[in-house]
Amino acid sequence: MKSEETPFVGGPLDGRVLPILLGPTGHPPKTYRVPVPDAAGGPPTVLVYRRVQAAQSKRLGLHKGWKYEYDPEGDSGGGRITWPWSKPAPTPATQPDVTPDVAPDSAPDRKPDATPDGKPDAADG
């Protein structure tokens, strides 16, 4: 597999250059997660870095590589593939209220009947 030396900016890995494996398109992954073990034996802390464009050429504005910038927010928006036809992820402000406005049915024991006026059906026997 191909790899590319990619610089890291910000966070604990600031200034380091690490070899990152490239995907089938020739680009490194959009997010890079680094698990850091906890000294007390608890769950590891995950550092999240986002891929950004490193630079552009002066004359034509062509792409000149990638770099990773530290994301202190963590997993905000990562992990979910967004397709053009996908619905946006629900946010707490847009989630509908789940409290019912209608009183519950007064006769839940009653069996639903499809025949008019409660007449016996031929299938009832």
Number of C-alpha atoms within 10 A of each C-alpha: 6 12 14 16 14 19 19 21 18 14 14 10 17 13 11 12 15 13 12 16 16 14 12 9 6 11 16 22 14 12 18 17 14 13 12 11 12 10 8 7 7 8 11 13 12 14 19 21 25 18 18 13 12 14 13 12 9 7 6 7 9 10 11 11 16 19 19 25 22 20 16 12 10 14 14 9 10 12 8 7 8 12 8 7 6 8 8 9 11 9 7 7 7 8 9 8 8 6 6 7 7 6 6 8 8 7 7 8 7 8 7 8 11 10 9 8 7 9 9 12 11 6 5 5 5
